[in-house]
Structures are given as C-alpha cells and as structure tokens.
Amino acid sequence: MPGGAGVRRPDHQTTTRPPVAEGGPEDGPPSAGGGPPEAEPGSPQPGNLQPGPRGAAPPRPADGVTADAVLAPYLQGQAGDFLRSLRLHREHSAPSDANGQGAEAAARALRRSARRIGGSLHTFRTVLDPVWADHLRTELAWLSGTLAREHAYAGRLTRLLDALHQLSGAAVPAARGTKPAATKSAGAGASGAGVAGPAPDAQGRAALGVGAARAGALLERQLTLARTRAHSAALQALGSSRFHAVADAVALLASEVPLAPGTTGRGAEALLEPAERAEQRLIGAVAALPPDASAEPYNEAQDAPWHQTRLLLRLHRYAHEVVLGAADPVLTGAGHALDLHRDAAEAAAAAAAAARTPRIAPATAYALGVLHADQRHEVEAARAVFRETWPYAAAMTAP
C-alpha cells in the first residue's frame, strides 16, 4: 500500500509528499457540499499486522499469521456491523420515530458495512470461494446502491439550493427535511490553485435573482419527487425476498467465511498480492487522468475516469484495512476531494436536466445555467484539490 504503512515489497519504491488534509475520506454519498465526513465504526485489528511509521520499510506479516486468520475476522466483523445496523434500522423505522434520523443513520452504517464486505470480496476473490464471493458481492452492490439513492437526492437538492442562494443573494427556501450545508468547501480549498467559480456582475446578479426562486422551486419539485421514489424503492427492497436472502448470507458470513481450497493455513503473504494489485490499479488510473493542461470547466466527458478513480481508491482503502487494520491516512485528502468531485458533477447534471424542462421562463433557465456553470467550476476545484493532495507525485507525471 502507499506510504510507509503500505504492503509494498521492499524493492518497490514510490516518491511521496505529505498529505494536505486530515480526517477520514467518506466512501458513501457524502453530505451535501462536502461537510465533515461521517464517523465510521472502528475496524477490527486483524492478527498482528500493524502500520509502521512513514518512511520505514513496509511491515510484514508476523510469523505464524495465516491469510484466513487476517481476512476471516475482518469479514466477520463487518458482517456483525451489518446485522447490528439492520436491527437498528428496523427499530428506528417504526412510526414512533417521527423524524427518521435514527433510520437514516442506521442505513448509512448498513451501506458502509455492505461496501466493505463487497469490496473485500472483490479484491481478495482468489483466496475465497469465487462463486460465493461473486454472488454476494453483486447482491451487496445492489443493496448499497438502492439505499444510497434517497440520501444522494436529498444532499444534491441541499447543495443546489445553497449554491443558488450564494450566487444570487435571493432568499431560496431550504430543502424540506434537510439541513443547510456549505457548498463552497471544494472551491475554497482550491483557491490557491487558481480555480474560481462564476461571479455575476451587478446586472447579472439582478437577472439571476429574478429566476433563482423559480429555479429553486423547480429543483425542489424534481429532486423531492426523485427522493420520494428512491425512498419507496428502498422500503420495497428491504421487504423483498432478495434482501432477506442477502441478510441470511451475511448472517452465515458472520460465523463462517467460505475460503478457496488450499487457503486455510496459507501465510498472510497470500493477501499481499491482491492488495498490491488493487493499489496498482489505483495508481494507474490516477496516471491516466487527463492532464491539467486540458482542464476546462465544461468537460463532462472527462468525469467518468475521475469517478472510476474514486471507486478504485475505495477498493484500495478497504484492502488496506484488511491487511493492516486501518485505512491509509496518506490518501485522506485525495479521497475527500474525489467525493466532492462526484457531488459537484452530479449536482451540475441535475441543474442541466432541470434547465431542459419544457416551457420554463427565460429567467429560470438563466438561473439554472449559472448554477450549472457554478457546479462545473466546483468540479474543477475538486480536481485541483485532488492533485494537490495526491501524495504520489510520480503517478501524476507518468506518461
């Protein structure tokens, strides 16, 4: 893994620089506007593997520690977290929990565990029963994605309404059932990199103010409807036979991890190769990102490789947790920047979709156009933050 706490073999050298940001990267749909990441439950500490100091030789598995003694406790711990979160979700989904905050927190915890189990099944497939691992990973991805949509729509609406208010100065109502969020954290973090959002002059601000309220109302109607549908889909999924089969499979995982033949008793070195492959896929994806020289705000076609890099960083993070018992702190800032990038790109797409609504007033279309431009500038700001916080300079300059 990257840095001194990684799982690299001693002959693999990497140029590093210190991280800029602190805190853990959010690996689910983050709160709108890039607020503080959600706190996550602590991961179990497998075997005797511990991170070493930065700059030291990569830590090696202690003598006598086997692959199953490292991987099985991690998966069983995440399975236990999944089942506890499911129980809490059922308790807080009762009609007596009027505000639904307990159910929302439990759903976030449920998604976190599902993502970690699924990511680990993907990375360490070679030491697990492959048929079982592929099937459970597919089902967990379905569940996590279904549960994430409601939260994502709510966060996107809050982000867009806050941005409209900041751009126009007009009183744009806050989204119902959500908390205001600061949407400019990515831009503020990248101000030193020379990335600035649109700044309408007095005449433009006046024109924007005319359409901002209607634009906000249109966005609220569209995204609230999408959120309501996502909520219904999540409730339907949680009551389906498919979900109950997933829950049963995770309950079995909490007591027994199906391993590939011959894995039992193998040294923990068997986990290093797949973990290093996950790391190399991440570094390769970063190296393949479009260079700074080609960057300009309206480059939606370039979003896909950035989103893929975010997913690969997540897989690397989970592999690091399995092998070393903790997330890689060196990639904290870079992971958070990719979360902000995803938020801004999806918010820009929502503004553009709203602007294509038939028969809207010109002032409304103008406000949505300015909002789209603002969020595309936030995309560039997040990319600048990522490049500043990515700790492996060699990967950023690779041909």
Salt bridges, closest charged atoms under 4 A:
ASP27 OD1 - ARG115 NH2 2.76
ASP27 OD1 - ARG116 NH1 3.63
ASP27 OD2 - ARG317 NH1 2.35
GLU38 OE2 - ARG108 NE 2.97
GLU38 OE1 - ARG112 NH1 3.03
GLU40 OE1 - ARG116 NH2 2.49
GLU40 OE1 - ARG317 NH2 3.10
ASP81 OD1 - ARG84 NH2 2.38
ASP97 OD2 - HIS92 ND1 3.43
GLU104 OE2 - ARG108 NH1 3.20
GLU104 OE2 - HIS151 ND1 3.75
ASP134 OD1 - ARG125 NE 2.81
ASP134 OD1 - ARG137 NH2 3.72
GLU139 OE1 - ARG242 NE 2.76
GLU150 OE2 - ARG227 NE 3.93
GLU150 OE1 - HIS231 ND1 2.95
GLU220 OE2 - ARG176 NH1 3.51
GLU269 OE2 - ARG60 NH2 2.86
GLU273 OE2 - ARG277 NH1 3.21
GLU276 OE1 - ARG9 NH1 2.68
GLU279 OE2 - ARG8 NH2 3.22
ASP292 OD1 - ARG387 NE 3.14
GLU300 OE2 - HIS372 NE2 3.09
GLU300 OE2 - ARG376 NE 3.90
ASP303 OD2 - ARG376 NH1 2.87
ASP303 OD1 - ARG383 NH2 2.67
GLU321 OE1 - ARG116 NE 3.12
GLU321 OE2 - ARG317 NE 3.96
ASP328 OD2 - HIS316 NE2 3.58
ASP339 OD1 - ARG310 NE 2.77
ASP343 OD1 - ARG342 NE 3.03
GLU346 OE1 - ARG156 NH2 2.79
ASP374 OD1 - LYS184 NZ 2.43
GLU378 OE1 - ARG159 NH2 3.78
GLU380 OE2 - ARG383 NH1 3.11
